[in-house]
């Protein structure tokens, strides 16, 4: 009887470790920011964001130089909003967990960049997906989906 109890305990222990280990690995990407006292605070460095975007866009030849970075709440979700020196506006989805905001790697929410206008031309989301708000005739939307975390 003691041998069966020991085997059962070991099996349950291994199952619990597997579930906890898998859950942690797949649930969080790189830490981007924190929610503290109802304010959204950036934790990641601008340099790390710049490096991630450079690596993501270098094969296509696009140049995105980071001018400003902020975390915003949009449609009850959190996003990293990055503005480039050439007025590009980029939105990257974040995942919230206990006040920590992590990069979300999800094929349903691509990285979206709107560029070409000094004003307007902002990434917005509707039922049909992402679009760029009106700004000027040169407003261009670019979408990208990454199969890895960009800001690691």
Secondary structure, 3 states (H helix, E strand, C coil): CHHHHHHHHHHHHHHHHHHHHHHHHHHCCCEEEEEECCEEEECCCHHHHHHHHHHHHHHHCCCCCEEEEEEEEECCEEEEEEEECCCCEEEEEEEEECCEEEECCCCCCCEEEEECCCCCCCEEEECCEEEECCCCCCCEEEEECCCCCCCC
